[in-house]
């Protein structure tokens, strides 16, 4: 994981810790006494100067009754082998987000992928991988998607480039299933979806995936991804520019209704192709 991305996660940890501590009506000294560290240490955790040990994070969860959030940040997700090291920290932020805006230029976003699509992508990137490795990737991806099933799910607004609809990942049968899944989520109003068509021409952020996340009591963040790398951005000026780029793509995209019609057409093309093979 890049140092900048790791630091951004710990800064989020610190901001969340401060918020939860203040909600509990505790000073840094009082919380420190309850988790067996000094108040100065708590202050350093909140400023992301010092990183807590796992047992300290667990005690913080117990005292603040935070349902394991800080333990997960320290261990379960940041070091989860099912996720690439540059992305693992984003998974926890995803679960805390109240709104996620995403632009996908080449592939279906992970939150929308079917098991067949995940397998096809994983095998393409790891042609010598074991079945166990592939199924671990599938289970990790599907587990992430539970946030869209929850009653408190975040607002999820995704813009897909038309490339995503046209590349037959896994073959026409897998692709037809994948596009059908996206259509069901959109028609159920679980997600808001638009397609950026080829006719839009050049667009901002042409270098890779883009994701914006908003939180109830923490500043928004932006995450960009390229080949085997990802960067979490939290500088307010940079995040503002990324929001501007996303807004421009959203403005150039088809309406939600026209987008669904285009996806349905692509799904039908794949269904016809699958029926003849």
ChimeraX attribute file (.defattr): number of C-alpha atoms within 10 A of each C-alpha:
attribute: neighborCount
match mode: 1-to-1
recipient: residues
	/A:1	16
	/A:2	12
	/A:3	9
	/A:4	12
	/A:5	20
	/A:6	16
	/A:7	16
	/A:8	19
	/A:9	22
	/A:10	22
	/A:11	19
	/A:12	20
	/A:13	22
	/A:14	23
	/A:15	19
	/A:16	17
	/A:17	24
	/A:18	20
	/A:19	15
	/A:20	18
	/A:21	19
	/A:22	14
	/A:23	10
	/A:24	13
	/A:25	11
	/A:26	14
	/A:27	15
	/A:28	20
	/A:29	15
	/A:30	16
	/A:31	22
	/A:32	19
	/A:33	13
	/A:34	14
	/A:35	19
	/A:36	12
	/A:37	16
	/A:38	16
	/A:39	18
	/A:40	12
	/A:41	17
	/A:42	28
	/A:43	19
	/A:44	16
	/A:45	20
	/A:46	22
	/A:47	18
	/A:48	19
	/A:49	15
	/A:50	14
	/A:51	20
	/A:52	20
	/A:53	11
	/A:54	15
	/A:55	12
	/A:56	17
	/A:57	22
	/A:58	20
	/A:59	18
	/A:60	26
	/A:61	20
	/A:62	15
	/A:63	14
	/A:64	17
	/A:65	12
	/A:66	14
	/A:67	11
	/A:68	16
	/A:69	20
	/A:70	24
	/A:71	21
	/A:72	19
	/A:73	23
	/A:74	21
	/A:75	14
	/A:76	16
	/A:77	20
	/A:78	22
	/A:79	15
	/A:80	16
	/A:81	13
	/A:82	17
	/A:83	18
	/A:84	15
	/A:85	19
	/A:86	19
	/A:87	21
	/A:88	19
	/A:89	27
	/A:90	23
	/A:91	15
	/A:92	19
	/A:93	19
	/A:94	19
	/A:95	17
	/A:96	18
	/A:97	22
	/A:98	18
	/A:99	18
	/A:100	19
	/A:101	21
	/A:102	22
	/A:103	26
	/A:104	22
	/A:105	21
	/A:106	16
	/A:107	20
	/A:108	23
	/A:109	17
	/A:110	15
	/A:111	15
	/A:112	21
	/A:113	21
	/A:114	22
	/A:115	17
	/A:116	18
	/A:117	22
	/A:118	26
	/A:119	20
	/A:120	17
	/A:121	15
	/A:122	17
	/A:123	16
	/A:124	13
	/A:125	10
	/A:126	12
	/A:127	10
	/A:128	8
	/A:129	12
	/A:130	11
	/A:131	11
	/A:132	9
	/A:133	13
	/A:134	18
	/A:135	16
	/A:136	15
	/A:137	19
	/A:138	20
	/A:139	13
	/A:140	16
	/A:141	20
	/A:142	17
	/A:143	11
	/A:144	16
	/A:145	16
	/A:146	12
	/A:147	16
	/A:148	18
	/A:149	10
	/A:150	9
	/A:151	7
	/A:152	9
	/A:153	16
	/A:154	23
	/A:155	17
	/A:156	19
	/A:157	18
	/A:158	22
	/A:159	24
	/A:160	25
	/A:161	22
	/A:162	24
	/A:163	17
	/A:164	19
	/A:165	24
	/A:166	16
	/A:167	13
	/A:168	16
	/A:169	22
	/A:170	18
	/A:171	15
	/A:172	21
	/A:173	19
	/A:174	22
	/A:175	25
	/A:176	25
	/A:177	19
	/A:178	23
	/A:179	24
	/A:180	18
	/A:181	16
	/A:182	21
	/A:183	20
	/A:184	12
	/A:185	15
	/A:186	17
	/A:187	14
	/A:188	10
	/A:189	11
	/A:190	17
	/A:191	19
	/A:192	16
	/A:193	26
	/A:194	28
	/A:195	29
	/A:196	25
	/A:197	16
	/A:198	11
	/A:199	9
	/A:200	13
	/A:201	8
	/A:202	9
	/A:203	12
	/A:204	12
	/A:205	15
	/A:206	10
	/A:207	11
	/A:208	14
	/A:209	20
	/A:210	25
	/A:211	23
	/A:212	23
	/A:213	23
	/A:214	20
	/A:215	17
	/A:216	10
	/A:217	12
	/A:218	13
	/A:219	14
	/A:220	21
	/A:221	25
	/A:222	24
	/A:223	20
	/A:224	19
	/A:225	16
	/A:226	11
	/A:227	8
	/A:228	9
	/A:229	13
	/A:230	21
	/A:231	21
	/A:232	24
	/A:233	20
	/A:234	20
	/A:235	13
	/A:236	13
	/A:237	9
	/A:238	13
	/A:239	20
	/A:240	15
	/A:241	12
	/A:242	22
	/A:243	18
	/A:244	13
	/A:245	16
	/A:246	22
	/A:247	14
	/A:248	13
	/A:249	23
	/A:250	20
	/A:251	12
	/A:252	17
	/A:253	23
	/A:254	19
	/A:255	15
	/A:256	15
	/A:257	13
	/A:258	13
	/A:259	21
	/A:260	20
	/A:261	13
	/A:262	18
	/A:263	22
	/A:264	18
	/A:265	14
	/A:266	19
	/A:267	24
	/A:268	16
	/A:269	15
	/A:270	22
	/A:271	17
	/A:272	13
	/A:273	14
	/A:274	15
	/A:275	9
	/A:276	6
	/A:277	7
